[in-house]
Amino acid sequence: MNTDSAPLEVLVFGSAIIDFICYTPRLPAAGETLHGHKFQRGYGGKGANQCVAAARLGSRCAFVGKLGDDSFGADYLCQLCTEHVNVKYVEKLPGQSTGIAQIAVADGGENNIIIVAGANDSLSANDVNQAKKLFEQAKVLVCQLETPVDATLAALRQFKGISIVNAAPAMAKTPPELLQLASILCVNETEAALMTGVASICSISEAFVAIQRLIELGANTVIITLGKLGAVYACNIDGRQLKEHVTAPQVPPELVVDTTGAGDAFIGALAHHLAQYPEGELSAHIAAACAVASKSVQLPGTQASFPRA
C-alpha cells in the first residue's frame, strides 16, 4: 500500500459506493417488474472507481473519502488496500451508512442507476485541510459531484497541479467557480446537454457546440465523452482554440457486456496518463483513455472490469 512518503501521482477526492447490480434482459419501464437473471455486489462510486482505474494502470494513488462504520465500509477499505491505494484519509463514520447504488444492467449493456450517498455527504473542506500533504504532493487531482460541491471547490482551490473535474451527476446550474478552477472539465454527452441547456447531443458537431458553450461559461479545457464515438475536446492555447475529435477502438456489439463504469475507467486512465506522461499531447492521453474504456465494457461489473497495466 502507498504511504505518505511515497511519491504520489494521482489524488482522488470523492465518493465510495457499494454497487448492487441486477442483470436483466432489458431495462424496466416505469412501474414494471422484471425477472433478472443474475445479481452481483461490487465496489463503486465515481471517486473510488476512478482511483482504482488509475492504480491498476500503475499510478501511485491516494483516495480521500468517507465510508460508513458498517460491514460495507470495512469491506470497501480492505478492497482499496488490495488495489494498493493510500487510504490514510479514508474515514469510517460511526452511525452512518456506506453509500450504495442500485444498478440495473440490460443484456445489451445499457444501465440505469439510483444512488443513496450515505457517508459520502459528510465529505467537507476540513478533509482537504487534513490531507494537505497529499494535495501538495500529487501531480493530478480528480474530483466528481457525488459528494458536496463546497468540499470539491475547497479541494480545487487547495490544489496547484492538473485537476480534472468529472461533473457527474451533472448540475443544470453549475457553479462558475467549479468550471474556472478545474484544469479539465470532463462530462459525457448527457451531462453536457444538461449543463448547457440543449435538448440532446447526438453527433460530433453538436458536441462541439456544447463544448463552446461550456468554455463560454468559464471552463478551461473541456472533454465530452461520446461512448463508441470516442471523445471531443477543446482548449485555448497561446490565444487560439484547439479542438479535435478523438476516435475510440470499435467494440463489436456482441462483445459489449456491461457499460457501467466505462466513464470512470476513462477518467482514471486520463489521470494516469497525465501524471505519467506530462509532456504528451492531450489527444494522445484521450485516445489512451478511450482504449481503456473500450476494454472495460467487455467485462461485467464496475471496478472488476478495469484493465491492469
Rosetta blueprint (number, residue, H / E / L):
1 M L
2 N L
3 T L
4 D L
5 S L
6 A L
7 P L
8 L L
9 E L
10 V E
11 L E
12 V E
13 F E
14 G L
15 S L
16 A L
17 I E
18 I E
19 D E
20 F E
21 I E
22 C E
23 Y E
24 T E
25 P L
26 R L
27 L L
28 P L
29 A L
30 A L
31 G L
32 E L
33 T L
34 L L
35 H L
36 G L
37 H L
38 K E
39 F E
40 Q E
41 R E
42 G E
43 Y E
44 G E
45 G L
46 K H
47 G H
48 A H
49 N H
50 Q H
51 C H
52 V H
53 A H
54 A H
55 A H
56 R H
57 L L
58 G L
59 S L
60 R L
61 C E
62 A E
63 F E
64 V E
65 G E
66 K E
67 L E
68 G E
69 D L
70 D L
71 S H
72 F H
73 G H
74 A H
75 D H
76 Y H
77 L H
78 C H
79 Q H
80 L H
81 C H
82 T H
83 E L
84 H L
85 V E
86 N E
87 V L
88 K L
89 Y L
90 V E
91 E E
92 K E
93 L E
94 P L
95 G L
96 Q L
97 S L
98 T L
99 G E
100 I E
101 A E
102 Q E
103 I E
104 A E
105 V E
106 A E
107 D L
108 G L
109 G L
110 E L
111 N E
112 N E
113 I E
114 I E
115 I E
116 V E
117 A L
118 G H
119 A H
120 N H
121 D H
122 S H
123 L L
124 S L
125 A H
126 N H
127 D H
128 V H
129 N H
130 Q H
131 A L
132 K H
133 K H
134 L H
135 F H
136 E H
137 Q H
138 A L
139 K L
140 V E
141 L E
142 V E
143 C E
144 Q E
145 L L
146 E L
147 T L
148 P L
149 V H
150 D H
151 A H
152 T H
153 L H
154 A H
155 A H
156 L H
157 R H
158 Q H
159 F L
160 K L
161 G L
162 I E
163 S E
164 I E
165 V E
166 N E
167 A L
168 A L
169 P L
170 A L
171 M L
172 A L
173 K L
174 T L
175 P L
176 P H
177 E H
178 L H
179 L H
180 Q H
181 L H
182 A L
183 S L
184 I E
185 L E
186 C E
187 V E
188 N E
189 E H
190 T H
191 E H
192 A H
193 A H
194 L H
195 M H
196 T H
197 G L
198 V L
199 A L
200 S L
201 I L
202 C L
203 S L
204 I H
205 S H
206 E H
207 A H
208 F H
209 V H
210 A H
211 I H
212 Q H
213 R H
214 L H
215 I H
216 E H
217 L L
218 G L
219 A L
220 N L
221 T E
222 V E
223 I E
224 I E
225 T E
226 L L
227 G H
228 K H
229 L H
230 G L
231 A E
232 V E
233 Y E
234 A E
235 C E
236 N E
237 I E
238 D L
239 G L
240 R E
241 Q E
242 L E
243 K E
244 E E
245 H E
246 V E
247 T L
248 A L
249 P L
250 Q L
251 V L
252 P L
253 P H
254 E H
255 L H
256 V L
257 V L
258 D L
259 T L
260 T L
261 G L
262 A H
263 G H
264 D H
265 A H
266 F H
267 I H
268 G H
269 A H
270 L H
271 A H
272 H H
273 H H
274 L H
275 A H
276 Q H
277 Y L
278 P L
279 E L
280 G L
281 E L
282 L H
283 S H
284 A H
285 H H
286 I H
287 A H
288 A H
289 A H
290 C H
291 A H
292 V H
293 A H
294 S H
295 K H
296 S H
297 V L
298 Q L
299 L L
300 P L
301 G L
302 T L
303 Q H
304 A H
305 S H
306 F L
307 P L
308 R L
309 A L
